[in-house]
Amino acid sequence: MPQRIVLTGGPSTGKTAIIQALEAQGQLCMQEISREVTQAARQQGIEQLFVSDPLAFSQALFEGRKTQFIESGQIESPRVFLDRGIIEVFGPTGITYLIKNATVYLSSLQSGYIYNYAFTIFLATTVFLIFIGNITFSLLQIQVLL
């Protein structure tokens, strides 16, 4: 099983240029799959799959990168370089997006619960003080009568 080396990074940071340079030196490399996904979508009449259906785009990327990763493990070579990896599918439209939205949702729930908790404590304290006040007032009246 070869050592897999995944090049990762933001857009236009030189990953593909490094892959091309490594290929020129005779290293075994797997190209970025998003270009194939985009070309396949264009052949089906979808100009920009990422814009029109981001989820389908991410699913196609995941499947392609998963296949690349599996195939790269079956190659007889000391090392294989991959232009991006599986985990990068979970970027702005994947798991990061879900975690961010879940955090915002939980934060709003927590804020709501804190507000409701504070209101409940305020209401309970008020009722308690009124109740204790009535008892105290009643005890004072009883003492005055005695």
C-alpha positions as semicolon CSV with decimal commas, in nm:
position;residue;x (nm);y (nm);z (nm)
1;M;0,000;0,000;0,000
2;P;0,149;0,333;-0,101
3;Q;0,185;0,633;0,121
4;R;-0,093;0,876;0,028
5;I;-0,006;1,244;0,034
6;V;-0,299;1,482;0,002
7;L;-0,239;1,839;-0,110
8;T;-0,495;2,065;0,050
9;G;-0,560;2,436;0,062
10;G;-0,785;2,714;-0,055
11;P;-0,865;2,796;-0,416
12;S;-0,580;2,921;-0,636
13;T;-0,306;2,839;-0,385
14;G;-0,098;2,627;-0,625
15;K;-0,205;2,271;-0,548
16;T;-0,256;2,178;-0,912
17;A;0,071;2,346;-1,011
18;I;0,253;2,134;-0,751
19;I;0,079;1,819;-0,877
20;Q;0,186;1,902;-1,234
21;A;0,545;1,961;-1,121
22;L;0,547;1,629;-0,934
23;E;0,409;1,452;-1,242
24;A;0,685;1,609;-1,451
25;Q;0,934;1,449;-1,208
26;G;0,772;1,109;-1,260
27;Q;0,572;1,096;-0,938
28;L;0,232;0,923;-0,937
29;C;-0,045;1,181;-0,891
30;M;-0,425;1,185;-0,889
31;Q;-0,580;1,500;-1,040
32;E;-0,852;1,715;-0,881
33;I;-1,188;1,549;-0,946
34;S;-1,397;1,868;-0,953
35;R;-1,289;1,941;-1,309
36;E;-1,432;1,605;-1,421
37;V;-1,754;1,665;-1,226
38;T;-1,793;2,010;-1,384
39;Q;-1,727;1,877;-1,736
40;A;-1,974;1,590;-1,689
41;A;-2,241;1,837;-1,574
42;R;-2,174;2,061;-1,875
43;Q;-2,220;1,764;-2,107
44;Q;-2,563;1,719;-1,947
45;G;-2,647;2,085;-2,014
46;I;-2,576;2,218;-1,663
47;E;-2,335;2,509;-1,699
48;Q;-2,246;2,552;-1,329
49;L;-2,352;2,256;-1,114
50;F;-2,202;2,414;-0,802
51;V;-2,436;2,713;-0,840
52;S;-2,750;2,532;-0,959
53;D;-2,730;2,233;-0,721
54;P;-2,451;2,261;-0,461
55;L;-2,559;1,943;-0,282
56;A;-2,541;1,733;-0,601
57;F;-2,201;1,889;-0,674
58;S;-2,074;1,798;-0,325
59;Q;-2,211;1,444;-0,354
60;A;-2,043;1,395;-0,692
61;L;-1,715;1,529;-0,550
62;F;-1,740;1,297;-0,251
63;E;-1,803;0,992;-0,467
64;G;-1,520;1,084;-0,705
65;R;-1,271;1,154;-0,428
66;K;-1,370;0,837;-0,243
67;T;-1,309;0,635;-0,560
68;Q;-0,972;0,809;-0,609
69;F;-0,872;0,735;-0,250
70;I;-0,962;0,366;-0,282
71;E;-0,787;0,333;-0,619
72;S;-0,475;0,510;-0,489
73;G;-0,440;0,245;-0,217
74;Q;-0,430;-0,034;-0,476
75;I;-0,146;0,113;-0,683
76;E;0,200;-0,042;-0,665
77;S;0,403;0,269;-0,588
78;P;0,585;0,397;-0,279
79;R;0,370;0,711;-0,270
80;V;0,074;0,872;-0,441
81;F;-0,004;1,244;-0,440
82;L;-0,370;1,348;-0,441
83;D;-0,489;1,693;-0,546
84;R;-0,735;1,743;-0,257
85;G;-0,890;1,478;-0,037
86;I;-1,223;1,341;0,079
87;I;-1,247;1,563;0,386
88;E;-1,248;1,878;0,175
89;V;-1,595;1,794;0,047
90;F;-1,717;1,899;0,391
91;G;-1,632;2,263;0,323
92;P;-1,861;2,567;0,309
93;T;-2,161;2,365;0,186
94;G;-2,092;2,051;0,386
95;I;-2,033;1,971;0,748
96;T;-1,887;2,312;0,828
97;Y;-2,208;2,474;0,709
98;L;-2,419;2,233;0,913
99;I;-2,213;2,286;1,229
100;K;-2,230;2,664;1,190
101;N;-2,607;2,657;1,145
102;A;-2,653;2,413;1,434
103;T;-2,443;2,638;1,657
104;V;-2,651;2,943;1,568
105;Y;-2,971;2,746;1,628
106;L;-2,850;2,611;1,964
107;S;-2,735;2,956;2,065
108;S;-3,079;3,099;1,994
109;L;-3,238;2,815;2,190
110;Q;-3,005;2,874;2,478
111;S;-3,074;3,247;2,473
112;G;-3,444;3,174;2,466
113;Y;-3,413;2,930;2,753
114;I;-3,213;3,179;2,955
115;Y;-3,478;3,442;2,891
116;N;-3,754;3,198;2,985
117;Y;-3,559;3,084;3,290
118;A;-3,505;3,441;3,406
119;F;-3,872;3,520;3,352
120;T;-3,976;3,207;3,542
121;I;-3,745;3,292;3,833
122;F;-3,878;3,648;3,838
123;L;-4,238;3,528;3,832
124;A;-4,176;3,260;4,095
125;T;-3,995;3,506;4,320
126;T;-4,278;3,756;4,286
127;V;-4,541;3,495;4,367
128;F;-4,328;3,367;4,655
129;L;-4,284;3,716;4,799
130;I;-4,653;3,788;4,766
131;F;-4,733;3,459;4,935
132;I;-4,477;3,519;5,214
133;G;-4,597;3,880;5,239
134;N;-4,954;3,761;5,286
135;I;-4,848;3,511;5,550
136;T;-4,641;3,775;5,729
137;F;-4,929;4,024;5,708
138;S;-5,168;3,760;5,839
139;L;-4,934;3,678;6,128
140;L;-4,908;4,047;6,215
141;Q;-5,288;4,074;6,220
142;I;-5,312;3,770;6,445
143;Q;-5,054;3,920;6,684
144;V;-5,241;4,250;6,691
145;L;-5,564;4,068;6,773
146;L;-5,404;3,876;7,057
